[in-house]
Amino acid sequence: MSQSYKATGTTPTMLVPAIERNRMRTTIAFLLATTTSCIAPAAPAAGDLAWLSGDWRRCKDGEIVEERWLGPRGDMLLGANLTTSRSGKASYETLRIAREGDAWILWASPMGRVPVPFRMVESGAARAVFANPEHVFPARIHYWREGDELLARIEGTLRDKPAAVEWRFAKGTAADCPRQP
């Protein structure tokens, strides 16, 4: 076969199908790579959130924070938080994590206010992060386990500055907290 096609810039007819096959393979590989990277990971099954269930307490500096999570059952977990300050003032929050379509939503209602939705944006083994970018504080709610402890963290903006509060809970109820003198 002559090599004259190099000089004229034309491609011999025999090479066209091979070149087209390579272009098609490259195009298909590119489409598969970009499409699969854009697909959101599947929401975890309700049982994957079972690590959150149970009675949790934090006893520190005269403050008692107690949080209880029920479930998961029927694609839902229910939570309640009761906090008592050293002075005896109490605050509470009702919580619900429910599957809505293909997503998990945490509904938080502090002190009986209208529930605010936070969509699950990250999850892993014994870890979940919920976010609502339209809510100033908190804008993100994290829950995760470290051994027998449950940790919770809220993040957002207060007075135009980044702010966060974190709690470390042990298994148990307020009855397990040491009595204050």
C-alpha positions as CSV (number, residue, x, y, z in Angstrom):
1,M,0.0,0.0,0.0
2,S,1.3,3.5,-0.8
3,Q,2.1,6.0,1.8
4,S,1.0,8.9,-0.4
5,Y,-2.0,9.6,1.8
6,K,0.3,11.3,4.3
7,A,1.4,13.8,1.8
8,T,-2.0,14.6,0.4
9,G,-3.9,14.7,3.8
10,T,-6.4,12.0,2.7
11,T,-7.1,8.8,4.6
12,P,-7.2,5.5,2.7
13,T,-10.6,3.9,2.6
14,M,-9.4,0.9,4.6
15,L,-8.5,3.0,7.7
16,V,-11.9,4.9,8.0
17,P,-13.8,2.1,9.7
18,A,-11.1,1.6,12.3
19,I,-10.8,5.3,13.0
20,E,-14.6,5.7,13.3
21,R,-14.7,2.7,15.7
22,N,-12.0,4.3,17.9
23,R,-13.9,7.6,17.9
24,M,-17.1,5.9,18.9
25,R,-15.4,3.9,21.7
26,T,-13.8,7.1,23.0
27,T,-17.2,8.9,22.9
28,I,-19.0,6.1,24.6
29,A,-16.3,5.9,27.3
30,F,-16.5,9.6,27.9
31,L,-20.3,9.6,28.1
32,L,-20.3,6.7,30.6
33,A,-17.7,8.4,32.7
34,T,-19.4,11.7,32.9
35,T,-22.9,10.3,33.3
36,T,-22.1,7.9,36.1
37,S,-20.2,10.6,38.0
38,C,-23.3,12.8,37.9
39,I,-25.7,10.3,39.3
40,A,-26.4,10.8,43.0
41,P,-25.7,7.9,45.2
42,A,-28.7,5.9,46.3
43,A,-30.2,7.0,49.6
44,P,-29.3,4.5,52.4
45,A,-31.9,2.0,53.5
46,A,-33.7,2.8,56.8
47,G,-31.8,0.0,58.5
48,D,-28.5,1.8,57.7
49,L,-29.6,4.6,60.1
50,A,-30.2,2.2,63.0
51,W,-26.9,3.3,64.6
52,L,-28.7,6.5,65.6
53,S,-31.4,4.7,67.6
54,G,-31.4,4.6,71.4
55,D,-31.1,6.8,74.5
56,W,-28.3,9.3,74.6
57,R,-27.2,11.8,77.3
58,R,-24.7,14.5,78.0
59,C,-24.0,15.6,81.6
60,K,-21.6,18.5,81.7
61,D,-21.2,21.6,83.9
62,G,-24.7,21.2,85.4
63,E,-26.3,21.0,82.0
64,I,-28.2,17.8,81.1
65,V,-28.9,17.1,77.4
66,E,-30.9,14.0,76.7
67,E,-31.8,12.8,73.2
68,R,-33.8,9.7,72.3
69,W,-34.2,8.2,68.8
70,L,-36.8,5.6,68.0
71,G,-36.8,3.4,64.9
72,P,-36.0,3.0,62.1
73,R,-39.4,1.6,61.1
74,G,-41.3,2.3,57.9
75,D,-38.6,4.6,56.5
76,M,-38.8,6.8,59.6
77,L,-36.9,7.6,62.8
78,L,-38.4,9.9,65.5
79,G,-36.2,11.9,67.9
80,A,-36.7,14.0,71.0
81,N,-34.3,16.2,72.8
82,L,-34.7,17.7,76.3
83,T,-32.0,20.0,77.6
84,T,-31.9,21.4,81.1
85,S,-29.5,24.2,82.0
86,R,-27.7,24.5,85.3
87,S,-30.3,27.1,86.4
88,G,-33.1,24.5,85.7
89,K,-34.4,26.2,82.5
90,A,-35.6,23.6,80.0
91,S,-35.7,23.6,76.2
92,Y,-36.8,20.8,73.8
93,E,-36.8,19.8,70.2
94,T,-38.8,17.2,68.2
95,L,-37.0,15.5,65.3
96,R,-38.0,13.3,62.5
97,I,-36.0,11.6,59.8
98,A,-38.1,10.3,56.9
99,R,-37.6,9.1,53.4
100,E,-39.3,11.4,50.9
101,G,-38.9,10.0,47.4
102,D,-35.3,9.1,46.9
103,A,-34.0,11.3,49.7
104,W,-33.9,11.4,53.5
105,I,-35.1,14.5,55.2
106,L,-34.5,15.5,58.8
107,W,-37.3,17.7,60.1
108,A,-36.2,19.7,63.2
109,S,-38.7,21.6,65.4
110,P,-37.1,23.4,68.3
111,M,-39.5,24.5,71.1
112,G,-42.6,23.6,69.0
113,R,-41.7,25.8,66.1
114,V,-42.7,25.0,62.5
115,P,-40.5,22.0,61.4
116,V,-37.5,23.0,59.2
117,P,-36.3,20.4,56.6
118,F,-32.7,19.4,56.2
119,R,-31.9,17.1,53.3
120,M,-29.3,14.3,53.7
121,V,-26.3,15.3,51.7
122,E,-23.7,12.8,53.0
123,S,-23.9,9.4,54.6
124,G,-21.6,6.6,55.5
125,A,-21.1,3.9,58.1
126,A,-22.5,5.4,61.3
127,R,-22.5,9.0,59.9
128,A,-25.1,11.3,58.3
129,V,-25.0,15.0,57.3
130,F,-28.2,17.0,56.6
131,A,-28.2,20.5,55.1
132,N,-30.5,23.4,54.3
133,P,-28.5,26.2,52.7
134,E,-31.5,28.5,53.0
135,H,-31.5,28.2,56.8
136,V,-28.9,30.5,58.5
137,F,-28.3,28.6,61.8
138,P,-28.0,25.8,61.6
139,A,-27.5,25.2,57.9
140,R,-25.9,21.8,58.5
141,I,-26.6,19.1,61.0
142,H,-24.1,16.2,61.5
143,Y,-24.6,13.0,63.4
144,W,-22.0,10.3,63.7
145,R,-20.8,7.6,66.0
146,E,-17.4,7.1,67.6
147,G,-17.5,3.7,69.4
148,D,-20.3,3.8,72.0
149,E,-20.7,7.6,71.7
150,L,-23.0,9.6,69.5
151,L,-21.8,13.0,68.4
152,A,-23.9,15.8,67.0
153,R,-22.8,19.1,65.5
154,I,-24.7,22.0,64.1
155,E,-23.0,24.6,61.8
156,G,-24.1,27.8,60.2
157,T,-23.7,31.6,60.5
158,L,-24.4,33.7,63.5
159,R,-23.9,37.5,63.4
160,D,-22.3,37.1,59.9
161,K,-19.6,34.7,61.3
162,P,-19.3,31.0,61.0
163,A,-20.5,29.2,64.1
164,A,-20.8,25.6,65.3
165,V,-21.9,23.8,68.4
166,E,-21.0,20.1,69.1
167,W,-22.3,17.6,71.6
168,R,-20.8,14.3,72.7
169,F,-23.4,11.8,74.0
170,A,-23.0,8.7,76.0
171,K,-25.5,5.9,76.0
172,G,-28.1,6.3,78.7
173,T,-30.7,8.7,80.1
174,A,-30.7,11.7,82.4
175,A,-31.2,9.3,85.3
176,D,-27.6,8.2,84.6
177,C,-26.2,11.7,85.2
178,P,-24.4,12.4,88.5
179,R,-26.6,14.4,90.9
180,Q,-25.6,18.0,91.4
181,P,-25.0,19.2,95.0
